[in-house]
């Protein structure tokens, strides 16, 4: 379903899990309104009208993010480094060679590159997560690498960890902060003052990393 309010076009998605109306602006600039199952469609238009200043700011941020991504040229970020893409005809898998990524010609930023980042994310996150858990005296049950649209990571009540592979497009400190954030959730599952005090002890510079994600999170795309 789709709609328009205040000159802003949006799509509507119903979710049986949603408890309230939620509005998101995706990396492409599209606007989605998530409605609880029993909410009326007029609530979508009301949310757009109420959140219009925020939506316009987010659209501007997304546009600036696209400009920043375009400015990379033939490189992609990797934990604060710039890796140059080298297209090779006949290649089907991405391979790293020093500061270069050998990628399939004609599909330089497509599925093979994302698959490489997903594999690399597990290799980077697994030992960091193990180390953080060891220092915290905590344990987790499972590690999953995903490509969530709106979340960087999550920790379930059962201790299952999920991380977004796009974190590898951020500086190393940001990845380390997100790992500590989730490790702290193994002890305190909510975002109460107790949680933030615990995170502050274990990752003293977390506020700087949070600011970076808020300002640059939309640029973490290939």
N, C-alpha and C positions, 0 to 999 in steps of 0.2 A: 504494500500500500504506500501511497505517496500523498503529499499535501503541500500547501503553501500558506504562509502567514507572514504579514508584514513585509511582503516581497521576498521572503526567504523560502526556498524550496527544500523539502525534507522528505525522508522516507520513514515509514512507521513499521516497527517490528513489535509483535506481542511476545511476551515471555512469561510463562507460568511461574518462573522463579523470581520475577521482579516484584518488589514490594512498593516501589514508587516510580514515578515518571523520571526517566533519565535521558539526557541529551548528550550526544557525542559528536565531535567533528573529526572525521578520519583523516589520515595523511594525504588523501587526494582532495580534501576540501569538502567532501560530502557530509551531509548532516543526517543523523539518525536519531529518532525518538523511540525509546523503548518504553512500551506501556505494559502495566500489569494486565493480567488476563481480563479482568472485569472493568477496566477503565474505559471511558468513552473517548472517541476520537477527538472530541473538542478539547480534551485535556492536552493533547499533543500540540494543538495550535496555541493554547494558553501558555504552555511551557516555552514555546518559541518566542512568544511576545515578551514573557517575563525575562528570558535569558538573552534577549537580542544583543545587549552590549557585550556580554561575555562571548556570544557566538561570533560577533564581528571581530573581536580581539583574536579569537582562536583562528578564524579564517586568515587574518593578517599574519599570525605566527606561522601557519601552514604555508602561506605563500613565501615568506622569508625562508622557511625550511627548504622548500623546493629550490629556491635560488641558491642556498648554501650547498645543497646536494649537487646541483648542476655545476657549481664552481669547482668541484673536485676534479673535473676532467677525467682522465683515464686512471684514477686511483680510487681506492676504497679504504675507509678507516678500519683499524684493528687495534683495539686497546691503546689508543693514543698514537699509533704508528700509521703511516700511509703506505699501503701496498699497491704497486702498479699492476694494472691488468694487462697481460700480454696474450693476445688472441692467437690461437694455433688451430689451423684447419685440421679436421679429423679427430680432434680431442673431444672426449665425452665427459671426463671427470676433471675437476679443478685440482691443481697441484701447486703447493707453495715452493718457491725456489728463492730463498733469501728474502729480499724485499719485493719479490714479484709473485703474482698469482697467474699461473698458466691456465687460461680458460678457453672453452670452445669458441671458435670463431663464429660470429653471427648470433651468439647467445651469451655475450660477455657478462651480463648482469641478470641472467635468468635463473631457472631452477637449479642447474648444476652449482652455481655460486652459492645459492642459499643452502643447498645440501652440504657444501663444504663448511659453511659457517656453523651449521647445526652440529656437525661432527667436531669441529674445533671448540664449540661452546662446551660440549661434554668434557673434552680434554682439559679445558681451562678451568671449568667450574668444579669438577669432581675433586681434584686435590685441594683446591681452596676451601671447599665446603668441609671436607674431611678435617683440614687443619683447624678451621674455625670451630667445628664441633668438639675437637679434641681440647682446644683451649677453654671452651665453655663447659666442658664436661657433659655434653649433650649428644644425643644420637638421633638420626633420621632414618626413615624406613625405605625411601625410594627417591631416586633423582630422575626427573623427566625434563627434556628440553622441548620447548614449544615455541610457537610464533604468535602469542596472544596479541590481540589488537589493542587492548587497553591496559594490560597489566604487565609489569616487569618480572614479577615472581609471585609465588604463593607458597604457603605452608599449611597443610591440612591438620586437623586435630590428631590424625593418626601419624603425623610426622612425615608425610610425603611432600617432597620438595619439587617445585616446578619453576624453571627459569626460562626467560625469553632469550632466544639466541641473539637477538638484536643488541643485547647488552655488550656484545663484542665490538659493536660499532662505537661504543663510548670509551672514554679514558679508563685506564685500569682502576683508578680510585673509585669510580662509579660502580664498577662490577663488584669490587670488594665491599663497598657499602651495602649494596643490595643483598649480598650473601650474608653479611652480619645482620641485616634487618630480619631476614628469614630465620637465621639461627636463633635470634632473640625470641622469635615467635614460638620456638620449641619450648621456651620457658613461660612466656606470657603471650597468649594467643591474640589478645586484643591490642588496641592502640591507646591504652590507658597511660596516665603519667608514669606508672611503674615501668611500662614498656619503654617509654622514651628515656627514662633515667638509666635503664639497663643498656640501651643502645648507645647512649652518650658515654658510658664507661667503656664499652667494648669498641666503639668506633667514634672517637672524640670529634672527628671532623665531618660527621655525617651531614650536618646542616649545609656545608658547602657542596656536597655531592647532590643533596636534594635540590638545591638551587640550580645546579647544572642541569639536572634532569628536567626540571620545570622549564628552563629556558631553551634547552636544546633537544629535548626528547623527541620532538617531531622530525629531527634530522636523522634519526637512527633508522634509516631505510637505505636500501641499495640503489 
